[in-house]
């Protein structure tokens, strides 16, 4: 009973904190507090939030193994879905603010602007992960195949960092921060894999 209660609490905690940024943006938008260009603000904010939640999904394994926080494993899919949620919001604000809902112009924009191409590719790679995030899909695919598919998170996160870096024109502090954190988290996985291979 305690474990179930703890799991429910952790899930509610992540649900609340995951929704909080979007709720704050809605409130600030209603109050007219999103700056001179609200669409650009929301586009940038949702893009950064997508990266934050992608990095958090990568952080689950190290924290679980190093800190013994096994409860995080049950919440990893939810964290990943928040990354997808904010990526959808990011895409929609781009379509509204940059393309004015002219969907047919997106292809030309992808060709013209490399950061759009990288962002679109990363988003498209996220779609199958979101679709297969249910327990039913895990059973249908089998745990091993499901885990292999969801390793696309590594490429998606790298793509997100590159996308962010290409957008920024001067101050690369934040893209660099995400790049370092992503490199550390992926490096940890490589180190564990090599150590495991060596022990065998």
C-alpha positions as CSV (number, residue, x, y, z in Angstrom):
1,X,0.0,0.0,0.0
2,X,2.8,2.4,0.9
3,X,4.6,1.8,-2.4
4,X,1.3,2.4,-4.4
5,X,0.7,5.6,-2.4
6,X,4.2,6.8,-3.0
7,X,4.0,6.0,-6.7
8,X,0.7,8.0,-6.9
9,X,2.3,10.9,-5.1
10,X,5.3,10.9,-7.4
11,X,3.1,10.8,-10.4
12,X,0.9,13.7,-9.2
13,X,4.0,15.7,-8.4
14,X,5.3,15.3,-11.9
15,X,1.9,15.9,-13.5
16,X,1.6,19.2,-11.5
17,X,5.2,20.4,-12.2
18,X,5.0,19.4,-15.8
19,X,1.8,21.4,-16.4
20,X,2.9,24.4,-14.3
21,X,5.0,26.1,-17.0
22,X,2.2,26.0,-19.5
23,X,-0.3,27.2,-17.0
24,X,1.9,30.1,-16.1
25,X,2.3,31.0,-19.7
26,X,-1.5,31.0,-20.1
27,X,-1.9,33.3,-17.1
28,X,0.8,35.6,-18.3
29,X,-0.7,35.7,-21.8
30,X,-4.1,36.6,-20.3
31,X,-2.5,39.4,-18.3
32,X,-0.5,40.6,-21.3
33,X,2.8,39.8,-19.6
34,X,4.5,37.8,-22.4
35,X,6.5,40.8,-23.7
36,X,6.4,42.6,-27.0
37,X,6.3,39.4,-29.1
38,X,4.2,36.8,-27.2
39,X,4.4,34.2,-30.0
40,X,8.2,34.4,-30.1
41,X,8.3,34.1,-26.3
42,X,6.0,31.0,-26.3
43,X,8.0,29.5,-29.1
44,X,11.3,29.9,-27.3
45,X,9.9,28.8,-23.9
46,X,8.2,25.6,-25.3
47,X,11.4,24.7,-27.1
48,X,13.5,25.1,-24.0
49,X,10.9,23.1,-22.0
50,X,11.1,20.3,-24.5
51,X,14.8,20.1,-24.0
52,X,14.4,20.2,-20.2
53,X,12.1,17.2,-20.2
54,X,14.2,15.3,-22.7
55,X,17.2,15.8,-20.4
56,X,15.2,14.7,-17.4
57,X,14.3,11.5,-19.2
58,X,18.0,10.8,-19.7
59,X,18.6,11.7,-16.1
60,X,16.3,8.9,-14.8
61,X,18.8,6.0,-15.3
62,X,21.8,7.6,-13.6
63,X,19.7,8.8,-10.6
64,X,18.1,5.4,-10.3
65,X,21.4,3.6,-10.3
66,X,23.5,6.1,-8.3
67,X,20.9,7.3,-5.8
68,X,18.6,4.2,-5.7
69,X,15.6,6.3,-6.7
70,X,13.8,3.4,-8.4
71,X,10.5,5.2,-8.3
72,X,11.7,7.4,-11.1
73,X,11.6,4.5,-13.5
74,X,7.8,4.3,-13.3
75,X,7.6,8.0,-14.1
76,X,10.0,8.1,-17.0
77,X,7.3,7.7,-19.7
78,X,5.3,10.5,-18.2
79,X,8.3,12.8,-18.3
80,X,8.9,11.8,-21.9
81,X,5.3,12.6,-22.8
82,X,5.8,16.1,-21.3
83,X,8.7,16.5,-23.7
84,X,6.4,15.5,-26.5
85,X,3.6,17.8,-25.2
86,X,5.9,20.8,-25.2
87,X,7.4,19.9,-28.6
88,X,3.9,19.9,-30.1
89,X,3.3,23.3,-28.5
90,X,6.6,24.5,-29.9
91,X,5.6,23.3,-33.4
92,X,2.2,24.9,-33.2
93,X,3.5,28.3,-32.2
94,X,6.0,28.1,-35.1
95,X,3.1,27.2,-37.5
96,X,1.0,30.1,-36.1
97,X,3.7,32.8,-35.7
98,X,6.2,32.0,-38.4
99,X,4.1,30.3,-41.1
100,X,0.7,31.8,-40.4
101,X,-0.9,28.3,-40.7
102,X,0.4,28.1,-44.3
103,X,1.4,24.4,-43.9
104,X,2.5,24.0,-47.5
105,X,5.3,26.6,-47.0
106,X,6.9,24.5,-44.2
107,X,8.8,22.2,-46.7
108,X,10.5,25.2,-48.3
109,X,11.3,26.6,-44.9
110,X,12.9,23.2,-43.9
111,X,15.2,23.4,-47.0
112,X,16.0,27.1,-46.5
113,X,16.7,27.1,-42.7
114,X,18.9,24.2,-41.3
115,X,17.7,24.7,-37.7
116,X,14.1,24.1,-38.9
117,X,15.2,20.9,-40.6
118,X,16.9,19.6,-37.5
119,X,14.0,20.6,-35.3
120,X,11.5,18.9,-37.6
121,X,13.5,15.7,-37.8
122,X,13.8,15.6,-34.0
123,X,10.0,16.1,-33.7
124,X,9.2,13.4,-36.2
125,X,11.5,11.0,-34.3
126,X,9.5,11.8,-31.1
127,X,6.1,10.8,-32.7
128,X,6.7,7.0,-32.6
129,X,7.9,7.2,-29.0
130,X,4.8,9.0,-27.9
131,X,2.6,6.5,-29.8
132,X,4.3,3.6,-28.2
133,X,4.2,5.0,-24.7
134,X,1.3,2.9,-23.4
135,X,1.5,-0.4,-21.5
136,X,-0.4,-2.1,-24.3
137,X,2.2,-1.1,-26.9
138,X,5.0,-2.3,-24.7
139,X,3.3,-5.7,-24.5
140,X,2.6,-5.8,-28.2
141,X,6.2,-4.8,-29.2
142,X,8.0,-6.7,-26.4
143,X,10.2,-5.1,-23.8
144,X,13.4,-5.5,-25.8
145,X,12.2,-4.0,-29.0
146,X,10.4,-1.2,-27.1
147,X,13.6,-0.3,-25.3
148,X,15.6,-0.3,-28.6
149,X,13.1,2.1,-30.2
150,X,13.1,4.4,-27.2
151,X,16.8,4.8,-27.5
152,X,15.9,7.3,-30.2
153,X,15.6,9.7,-27.2
154,X,19.4,10.0,-27.5
155,X,19.3,11.2,-31.1
156,X,16.3,13.4,-30.4
157,X,18.0,15.2,-27.5
158,X,21.2,15.7,-29.5
159,X,19.0,17.1,-32.4
160,X,17.2,19.4,-29.9
161,X,20.5,20.8,-28.7
162,X,21.7,21.4,-32.2
163,X,18.4,23.0,-33.1
164,X,18.7,25.4,-30.1
165,X,22.3,26.2,-30.9
166,X,21.5,27.1,-34.6
167,X,18.7,29.4,-33.5
168,X,20.8,31.4,-31.0
169,X,22.8,34.1,-32.9
170,X,25.1,35.5,-30.1
171,X,24.9,34.2,-26.6
172,X,25.3,30.4,-26.7
173,X,25.3,29.9,-22.9
174,X,22.1,28.0,-22.7
175,X,22.7,25.7,-25.7
176,X,26.2,25.0,-24.4
177,X,24.7,24.1,-21.0
178,X,22.3,21.6,-22.6
179,X,25.1,20.3,-24.7
180,X,27.4,19.6,-21.7
181,X,24.6,18.0,-19.7
182,X,23.5,15.8,-22.6
183,X,27.2,14.8,-23.3
184,X,27.6,13.8,-19.6
185,X,24.4,11.8,-19.5
186,X,25.2,10.0,-22.8
187,X,28.8,9.6,-21.7
188,X,27.6,7.9,-18.5
189,X,25.7,5.3,-20.6
190,X,28.8,4.6,-22.7
191,X,30.9,4.2,-19.6
192,X,28.4,1.8,-18.0
193,X,28.2,-0.2,-21.3
194,X,32.0,-0.5,-21.6
195,X,32.4,-1.4,-17.9
196,X,29.7,-4.1,-18.3
197,X,31.4,-5.5,-21.5
198,X,34.7,-5.5,-19.8
199,X,33.4,-7.5,-16.8
200,X,31.9,-10.1,-19.1
